[in-house]
Amino acid sequence: MWLCVLQGEKTEMANADDSYLQLLAEYRKRDNYDSVFRSTLDNLAGKVDFSWVRSCVAFGTGSGEHEIEFIRRFMPNLRAFIAIEPDHESVKALRENFRSDPLPGVETTVVEMTAQDWNGADEPVDAALSFNTIYHVESAARQQLLQKLRTQYLTHNGVVVIIENASPITFGYIRLMHRLGYPQDNWYHDIEKEVLAAGFRLESIYDIVSTRDLSNPSEDVVKYIELLFDNKFSRELVHAVIAEIYSDPTPDVISILRKIAIFKNSP
């Protein structure tokens, strides 16, 4: 397997001391995505209307902070929320988040499984969220999931909200992925084509521009990169590649461009 970010395999790849959730938390300390995400939601206020949404599913939520924030901001009348997450430690953190700071009036369900193994809710839902996750799903399974969303899982006027990496090759993170053998064939541009091919209609799209500086990485940051590639590269090699790329003073090196896109089901 050339890159082990296929959903459902994250738990298998990390031992108890180096859980996926723990390593991801260390990795995220190197970027400002959380604050940029909140600013993006501020900018979307008044531009999007999800007040009609009563039910929602989210795929690959991790511990769920971004999905929960999005729901609080834009889905005031939500009554049912289903979170699909394969990593056991992330599921525990998500359930704790729901317990400590519940969504008022919302029935929450957490399902510990992969997106591609989920068979839908009892009734079609109004919205589906995939924040920085859908590219984890292998291409054929991803296209099958999109078809099921289009024809079975969503209501006839349902929406899919996707956040995905759209960074060009000049950005450091993409350079790192390429140097370690990951082909850039499932970032936002490719995902958009697949969603449209499944029969959805693009309603709106916005940029999310953040930074991620991996220079002088901690051991946990390096372990996270190793984990993404099924530990097939030595720690020394990953260190060396990061050092080479992030010694480049070009500002683009630490930039990350994501797209947040809203797609509508087309009856």
Protein Blocks (a to p, Z undefined) as FASTA:
>chain_A
ZZdcbghilmmmpcfklgfklmmmmmmmmpcklmmmmmmmmmmgojaccklpmbdcdehk
lnolmmmmmmmmmmmmbcbdcdddfblklmmmmmmmmmmmccehiacddddddfklpgbj
fbdcfbdcdehklmmpcfklmmmmmmmmmmmmpcfkbccdddddfbdfkbmklmmmmmno
pacfbbfklmmmmmmmnopacfbdcdddddddfehiafklmmmmmmmnoopacfklmmmm
mmmmmmpmbfklmpccdddddddddZZ
